[in-house]
Amino acid sequence: MTLILNTWIFESDVQKGAKQADLVDRVAKLGANGIEVRREYFKDLDVELPDVAKHANEHNLIVNYSVPDVIFEPDGSVNPKLADYFEEGETMGISKIKFNTGNFDKFTGDLKTELGKFPIDKIEMNVENDQTPVSGTVNAIKTFLDAAYAAGLTQLGYVYDLGNWAFTHGDAIEAAKTLAPYTHYIHLKNAIDNNGKLTTSDDLDKGMFDWRQLLTLLPSNVQFALEYPMTSDAQISDQIKLFNKEVGE
């Protein structure tokens, strides 16, 4: 089983100035298979991207890239920044890159031509259900991926983000059933509903979702990531043990 640690886990350290390249070493020490770096956490791309690659190579870790941006702009055009994001990913030697769909409903071009401009045969391109009405619905994701597959872009995939279904008030179970065929990557986090106020839990077993049941509806031969802030390496280690115990090493 391949387990990735998303650097949101280390949010408090990042806020105190920790660089993601240094977090690679911690991820290795914690025994995970890889790290998912977040673009919004970088302060100096020119310096930090090669550093991430260097540290990851030293530990033989997978690197995935979370980019908080859309594929399709509000007018339906392809985001002109995508080429830069893929270049950044190539510098880090990433395996997967993740975006939000954006306004695919307004897109009028040729999908294979437009997305074929990027190195999607070398870097797996995924979309995630985010916390917005535009990109965080089953319909938005399925419509885009159905069109991509029909255009022959079957290497594209979907990141099932469990916790985000709470924030869009979506049905996590129905989403898992519908989107399982497209799922290449699973982000695990739970959410707590405190009288209508939603927060992300720091423990998979605390929250509104039965993550074990949901995983029975999704593919098991994919990468998994823990993606929720934790306070210490001891807590992270305990959550890794919980995941390994339930999902298998």
PyMOL commands that set and color helices and strands:
alter all, ss='L'
color gray80, all
select helices_A, chain A and resi 7-15+20-30+39-41+45-59+82-92+104-106+111-115+138-150+164-167+172-182+211-215+233-247
alter helices_A, ss='H'
color red, helices_A
select strands_A, chain A and resi 2-6+34-38+62-72+96-102+124-128+157-161+183-188+191-194+197-200+223-226
alter strands_A, ss='S'
color yellow, strands_A
deselect
rebuild
show_as cartoon
